[in-house]
Amino acid sequence: MIARNSSFTYKGKPVHMRQVAAELGVRYVVEGSVRRSGDRVRITAQLNDTATGSHIWAEHYDRDLSDVFAVQDEITDAIVTAIEPQIYAAENFRSRRKPPNSIDAWDLVMRALSHHWRVTRPDSLAAQALLERAIALDPDYGQALALFATNHMFGVHLGWTDLATAAPAAEQAALAAIAADSEDAWAHTALGSVYFSTRRLDHSLAEFELALQLNPNFSLAQGYYALALSYTGRWTDAYAATQRAIRQSPRDPSSAIYYGVAAYAQFVGRNYQEAIALAREATRQRGDLTGAYRVLTVAAGMTGQIELARTALQELRRTQPNISLAWIATQLPWKLDDDREHYLEGFRRAGLE
């Protein structure tokens, strides 16, 4: 990222993006305009790949100018949040076009992210293999280490990976990521996910909160923070965190996860119809999202919609064949016994044994 003093030298000048990229040594350039009409302002922005000349992302924002500094901060946060996943996606596509002998650790992480975002068991395994290669090339690569840990623990939560096997390696990687850069939000999110699955919920919340202090626009940290809040019984705070994640990054590849967590938060709050609607949206976006099928099953079970509950349970068994009441009771990290029993009751009504 280039300092504003350097980029501002191009303000108002008819300069080609490739010239800007060459002079500043960057691949991606954000450009935009501001138009004011009375007390209203329209701000447009677009993200350009200077190597291909293509537009990766574009958006416009209409706001009142009652507080110009607040508008400036809001739009800055919105743009920064929106372009991060777009750059990751663009880098993933670019890395796929490169010959095998030119692949480096960065390319491997971009490919791993693409698999991680698809939220399927085969993609999770593919991401792990790519991340192991990245770490072998660069043992101190913080984001590779952090994503390695996060992907492992997300697999544990979805029933794809055994906790006892995954947790030690994931915790070691997360701690190594923090050692590589203690101010990296990815690293603290990774450690928070380890603490979550290993039932250290207070430590988990602290790590997610630190990640969000370091990067308030990190929607993935918001989503995992919401999950941990749900399992501590703080469902209203959890739901609010999911809405921040969705609002901050509406095109986020992890959007389905945020809807799934929002569904679970509403289930904890006994708002079953809201939980069903949110879970359906999550599964619409990602057809193999195990956690969303769980919520759809239990919420339908608790409302007496047995046909829907059984259909959701059938889909859940497809995505998580090992699902059982015993797995749920022992593998998911509730803080409150009542929340665990509430969840189990929904499954019993759906017919799970």
N, C-alpha and C positions, 0 to 999 in steps of 0.2 A: 504494500500500500504506500502511495506517494503522498508526501506532506502537501497540505492545501496551498502553501505559498508557491510551490512548484506548479501545481495544476492550475492555479488561478492566473498564471501568465498567459493562458490561452483564452481567457474569458473574452467573449465578444469578437473573437478573431475567426475568420473563415479558414480553419485549418483542418486537414484531413486526419482521420483517426489513426491511420498508419504512421503518419508523421509524429503524432503525439506519442504513440506507443514506442516508436524507435527512440525518440528523444528522452522519454522517461523510463524506458526499459520495462514496460509492462505489456501484458497480453490483453487485459480487459479494461475497458474505459466506460465510465458512467457519464452520460451527458444529459442535459435537460434544459428547461426554460421555466421562467416565472412570468405569468401574466396577471396583472392586477386590474380589477374593475370595482371601483368604489371600495367597500369594506370586504370584498371577496378576492381570493387569490386562487389561481390554478397553477399547480406545479406539475410539470411532466418530467419523467426520467426514463432513460432506457440504458440497458447494459449491452455493450457491443463487444464482440470478439474481433479484435483488430486484424487477426491473421486471415480470417475468412471474410470479413466485412459484414457478417451476419448480426442481426439483433437477437439476443438471447432472451431478453425480458423487457417489458415496457409497462408503465403504469402512469396514471395521472391522479392527482389529489386535489380536491376542491375544499377550501377551508375559509372560515371567517378570520379576519385579521384583528380580532379583539385583543389578542396577546401575541404579537409577532414572534417573540422569543419562544413561547410555548409551541407555536406552530412550527417554527424552525426545528426545535428538538424532536417534535412528534414525527415530522416528515423524515428527518435524518434517521431516526430509529426504524421507521417503516421501511426505508430503502435498504438500510444495512441488513435488516432481518430478511428481506425478500431476496436479495441477490446472492446470499451465501449458498443456499441450496442450488440455485441456478448455476453458479460457478462450479460447484462440485459435479453437477450433472454434465456440464459442458466438458469438464476435464475428463470425466469418465468416458464420454464418447470419443474424445481426442485420443485417449490412451489406447482405445481399442483399435484405432487406425494405425498405431505404430508397430513396427516390426518387433518380434520377441526380444531381440538382442538390445533393444533400446529401452526396455521397461526398467524403471527404477522404483525406489520405495514409494515415492509420491504417486506414481501411476498405480501401483498395487493397492494403495489405500483408497484411491478414487474408485477403483473397480470393486473393492471390498464394500465401500459405502453403497454403491449401486445395488449389490446383493443384499446388504443389511436392510435397506429400505423396502425391499420386496416382501419381507416378513413371511417367508416360508422356511420350512426346515431345510430343504436342499440349498436354498440361498444362504441360510445361516452357516451351513457347513462350508459352502464355497467361500464365503467371506472369511471364515477362520483360516482356511488354507492360504488365501492371498495375504492375510495379515501376518501369518507365520513367516511367509517369504519376505515381507517388508521388514519385519523385525530382524530377520537373519541378515538382511542387507544393512540395516541401520538399527542396532540394538537400543539406541537412545532416542529413537523417533517417537516423541510423546504422543502424537495423535494415533499412530499405529498401535501403540501400547494401550491407549485409552479405548480405542474402538474394539480392540481384541477383548478387553475386559467387559465392555458394555455388551458386545454381541454374545459373549458367553453367558452373561447373567440374564439377558433377555431370553435366551434359549432355555435357561432354567425356569424362568417364570412361565413360559409357554409350554413347558413339559417336554421339550425336545432334548434337553441335556440333563444329566444327573448332577444334582447339587454337590454331592460329596466329591465328585471328580472335577467339576468345573471351578468351584469356589477358590481353592488354593492357587491355581494358575491365574485366575482372574484378579485376585487380590494382589498377587505379586506384580502383575502387569500394571494395575492401577497405581500402586505405590511407586513403581518405576516411572510411570508417566508424570506423577507429581514431582518426583526427584528431578526429572528432566526439565520441568517448568512448573513451578508451584503456583503460577498465576494463570495457568491454562484451564479454562472452564471445562473443556473436554475431560481433562484428567480428574477433576473433582466430581464431575458427573459419573465417570466410570467408577470411582471409589464409592460414591453414593449408591450406585446400583449393586455393588458387591455387598455393602452393608445392609441394603434392603433385603436381598434374598437370604442373607445369613442372620436375619432377625435382629439386627442392631439398628432398629428404626430411628432412634434419636440421633445416632451418628449419621445415619443416612440422610435425614432431613438437614442436618448441619452441613453436610457436603453439598447437597443440592442448593442450599441457600447461599453457600460460598460461591458456587459456580455462577449463580444468578447475580451476585454482587459483582463478580468479575466481568460478566457479560449479560446484562439485563435482557438482551434481545435473543438469547439462546433458547429457542423454542423447545429443543429436545430436552434440555434441563428442566424447563417448565413442565413438560409432559411427565418425566420421571418423578419430579417433585410431587406432582399431583397424585401419582400412583402411591407414593410413600405416605402422603397425607391421607389417602383413602384407607390404607391399611392401619393407620393409627386411629381411625374413627372420625377424622376431621373432614367429613365429606363436603361441607360447604366451602371450606378453603380449597379442597381438592378440585371441586368443580370450577371455582373461580380461576384456578391455575390453568386448567384445560382451556378455558375460554381465552385466557391471555395467549396461550400457545397458538390457538387457532386464529385469533385476531392478528397476532404479530406476523404469522407466516401462513396465510391462507392457502398457498400452493405448496406447502411443505410436503416432501415425500413421506414424512411420518404422520401426516394428518389423520390417517385411519387410527393410529395408535391413540392420538389425543381424543378422538371421538369414543374409542373403546374405554379409555380411562374415565371420561366424562360419564359414560353409561354406568360404569361400576360405582362411581361416586353417587349417582342418583339412586342406584340400588341400595347402597348403604343407608341413604336417607329415606328409604321406603317409598321412593317416587318411581313406581314400577313402570308406568306407561312412558315416562320420560326416558327411563333406562332402555326400554325396548326400542324406542325411536332412535336413540343415539347408537345403540348396538347395531341396528339395521344399517344405519349410515356407515358405520365402521366396516361392516362386512360388504357393503356395496363397493366401498373403495378398495378393500383388500379381502378377497374371497377366502383366504386361508388364515385369517386372523383369529387364532385360538381364543385369546382372552375375550374378544367380542362375542364369540359363540357361547362362551361360558355365561356371560352376563345375560345374553338373550335367553338361554336355557333357564336360568334361575329366576329371572324376572317374570317370564311367562309362567313358570311353575308356581310362583307366589300369587299370581293373579288368576290361577285356574284355567289358563289358556293351554290346556294339556297337549293339544295337537301341535301348536306352535312350539311348545317346550320340547316335545319329542322330536320334531323336525330339526330344531336347533341342536339337540343332543346328538342326533345322527351326524350332523355336519361337524360337531365337535369331535366325535369319535374318529371321523375321517382325518381331522387335522392333528388330533392328539389321541392316538390309539390307546395309550396307557391310562386314560382318565378313569378315576374311581373315587369313591368317597374316602378311601384310605389315603390316596395320593393327595387329595385336596386338604384333608385334615392335617397331614404331616409336612407338606412341602410349601404351602403358602404362609407368609409371615404375618399373620394378624397380631395386633397388640391386644385386642379385646376378644374374649371368648364368645361374647354375644354375637359379634360380627361373623366369626367363624361358623357358629351354629345357624345363624340366619342364612348364610351361603349354602351350607350343607342341606338345610331344609328345602331350599329351592330345588336343589338337585334331587333330593328324595322324591319330591312331588313330580318331578319330570321322569322318574323311573330309573335313576342311576343307583347302582348298588356298590 
